[in-house]
Amino acid sequence: MPRKELTDEQFALIEPLLPPERPKKAGRPYLSHRLVLEGILWIQRTGAPWRDLPERYGKWSTAHERFRRWRREGLFQKILNALEARPAPMAITIARGP
């Protein structure tokens, strides 16, 4: 896993907030929410145009459409609110000598 992608632990915090995955059926293959979310985060990190999304994240139009739908539904604000509501990790301070 590239270092900038979500860890399993990080994704586990977000996954319950995502809409249900579409059931598998005949037709065009469905890209998982995790893969599409990774693509959306790549676009946000790099500032690249949607059409420059690397192929490993699927078609740019799929990621863009899901981004637009999730933004319209307020999903990103829900994720932010949930992450902000979590207690901050305990900081460990190391005392220096006198």
Sequence and secondary structure as in RCSB ss.txt:
>XXXX:A:sequence
MPRKELTDEQFALIEPLLPPERPKKAGRPYLSHRLVLEGILWIQRTGAPWRDLPERYGKWSTAHERFRRWRREGL
FQKILNALEARPAPMAITIARGP
>XXXX:A:secstr
  TTS  HHHHHHHGGGS       SSS    HHHHHHHHHHHHHH   GGG  GGG  HHHHHHHHHHHHHTTH
HHHHHHHHHHS            
